[in-house]
Amino acid sequence: MPIKEECGCLNSGVGAFVLPTTMLSLTGFNMRTASILNGVIVGLESKVVVKLHSTPPPPPEHNSVQREIRNTKSAYIPRFYFPHGKPQPQIAVERTSRGILAAFDSFPNNQVTKDELPRILKICGLPFYWRMPVMIFCQQGNSGLVERQRFVEFWKQMNVYCHDASSRFVYILSRGQRFRQYILPEDLAPLVQDVVDTHPGLAFLKEATEFHSRYVHTVIARIFYSVNRCWSGRINISELKKSDLLEVLTLLEEEDDINQIMAYFSYEHFYVIYCKFWELDKDHDLLINQDDLARHSDHALSTRIVERIFSGCVTRGDNKKQPDDEPKMSYTDFVWFLLSEEDKRTPTAIEYWFRCMDIDGDGVLSMYELEYFYEEQQQRMESIGIETLPFEDCLCQMLDMIKPARRDCITLGDLKRCKMTHVFFDTFFNLEKYLDHEQRDPFASQRDEYSSDWDRFAAQEYELLISEENE
């Protein structure tokens, strides 16, 4: 029988119950021992009432912040996360809008052309070379004119959602599509073409229109190679913020020598990339196959790594016209290949070659995968009379150099932490560079004037190509 029914519960609203004195005596309880029941004992003639807490006691306050929050009934925490930038005060937006209206009033019919648009952009704090994306966003059809009312609407609408340079850039290039907060390669084409048409450092290229599209594709491929860190083919706002792309676009307005802008836009770098591709593309259809790529740098790459490149692990499409055709590499894929091959220290290059060597796609380089690639290196060295190092000894050297977290495999993180990753990759699939590492000081390249292996390679190759043309 429940205690409540036997004893007649008193004051049940506060959690009291009643124990008969006879029960206390039978169980060995007395008035003193019953006091341990965390309640108040009230003595009656024949009954004892034990009053319990209706709620458990609160936990102790461990620090002053908790005490302050408890003492403040309505604690206000201001917003501190602004993924699209911190909004400007409304008065600042209105001031800019008035400046835009006044500037448009000075132009006929309150309309501006592409050449006049930078004056409006300057009032808005937007860089010069954003003008073509803004023009495409705001113009009616293909009129080549931007009307005042349309531009003011664009400006106010953008300031509702976007408050920093990165989010505004994506908003403009995606033409205000709120559901598409990323940039595609084709979105950048008008901007880069405008650089070709107007930058003083590329004035000599105006007449050579057949090279315009190749330069534009090269620049866009280099931008995605460096900025699109997740390999998605889409540059999102977060990736844009972590890159230097917007700073480089601003620098274009200030620097007349395009070759001083090493990142993305250097004409000398484009010249080297395109000439290297042209040498391999025998039929000049802007596609190369495995045999073509194998001839790169006098057959420096192993056959097995070339096969992995064409397997689809690092290329965006096989460019097959028919299902039975052999896989082909496009010019954009070749740009990624050459940048990765000539500078294996960059994060994208490390990911590129890691994908190629990870045959089973399990996210680690196992010992059998390393042996698979080193086996061909051994055969090639033996064929030219070079004494080879057994795989076991080579593996010990590589593990000591990389210092992986686990001794039975190498992860992408292990390679990114190591400063000698380029030596690791060359050991397994580039014979020419592997022998070069064996014969020279590994720190010699760190003492020259170039900031990266790619800048060094491009400068040397450009001088060589120019000297060959002059001969």
C-alpha positions, 0 to 999 in steps of 0.5 A: 500500500502506498505511504500516502494512503496509509499515513494520510499525506499532509501538505502534499502541495509542498512534497510532505509525507507522513510516517507512523511512529510505529514504522519508525520504531520497527525500522530502527528510526527515532526522532533524531535519526529521522532528521537526516531526511533533508526536511523538517520533522514535525512531531505529532502525537502518533505521526511524524511529518517529513517535509521535503524540498519541492525542487532541487537546490541550484548548482553553485556559481563557479565564477563572477560571469555566472553571478553577473548573468544571474543578477542581471534579469535581461542581459544584452549581448550585442551581435558580433558575427557579420558573415557579409560584413558589418552594416554601415550606418544608414546616414552613410548609405544615404550620403553615398546615394546623394553623391551618386545622384549628383554625379549622374546629374552631370552626365547627359540624360543621367546616363553613363558609359563604360568609360564614365562609370569608374567615376561613379564607382569611386564615389561608392568605394568600388575599384576601377576594374569592377566596372564591367561586372557592374555594367553588365549588372545594371545596363538595360539589354546591351545598350552599353549605358547605365541609367541613374535610377537603375544604379541607385536601385542596385546600390541600395539593394546591395547594401541591404545584404552585402557590407564588405568587399568580398560579399559585394564582389560575389553579389555583383558577379552573380548578378544579385542572385541571392541563392547563388553566393559563389563565383563561376569561371565564366563570371570572371571573363568580362572582368579579365577581358576588360583588363586586356582591353584597357591595362597599359601593360597589355597595350601591345596585345590589343591587335593580337586578338587571337591570344585574348581568349587564351590569356583570359582562360589562363588568368581565370584558371590561375585564380581558381587554382589559388582561391578555390581551395575546396576544388568545387569549381565555385569560389565562395565568399569565405574563400574570397576573403582568405585570398588576395584576389581583391587586393590584386584587382585593386593593384591593377589600377595602380601598377602599369607594368603587368609583369610586376603583378606576379599573382594571376595577371603576369603576361610573362607567366601566361607566355610560358604556360601557353608555349609549354602547352603549344609544344605538347599539343601537336595537332593544336586542337587545345587538347592533349593526350597521355602521350603528349603529356609524357613528353613534358620536360623530356619525359621527366614524369613516370608513366604511372603518374601520367596515367593517374593524372588522366584517371580523372582524380585531378581533372574536371572532365575527360574531354571525350568526343565519343565514349570509346575515345582516349581521355584528353586534357584541356588547356585549363587542366594543363594550367593546373598541372604545370602550376602543380608540377613546377611548385610542389610547395603550395597547398593546392599542389600538395593536394594535387599530387596527393590525389594522384598518388592515393590510388585507392582513394582512402585518404592516406598514402599506404606503403604499397602505393609508395612502392608502386610509384618507386618501382618505376623510378628504380627501373628508369634509373637502372636503365641509364646505369644509375645505382638505385636505393632499395625501396626499404631504405628509400622509405626510411628516408622519406618517413624520417623526412615527413615524420608522419603521425603514423608510421604505416601511412602518410596523410595529407596533413603530414605532407602539408606540415613538412617543408620538404614535400616537393622532394618527397613527390619528386622521389616517387615520380619525377626522375629529373628533379629527383636526381637534381635534389640528390646533387645540389644544396636543398636550401639553395633556392631559398637564397635567391630573389624569387618568392616561390618556385613557380616565379623562379621557373617562369622567369627562367623559362621566359628568358630561355624562350625569348632567347630562342626566338631571337636566334 
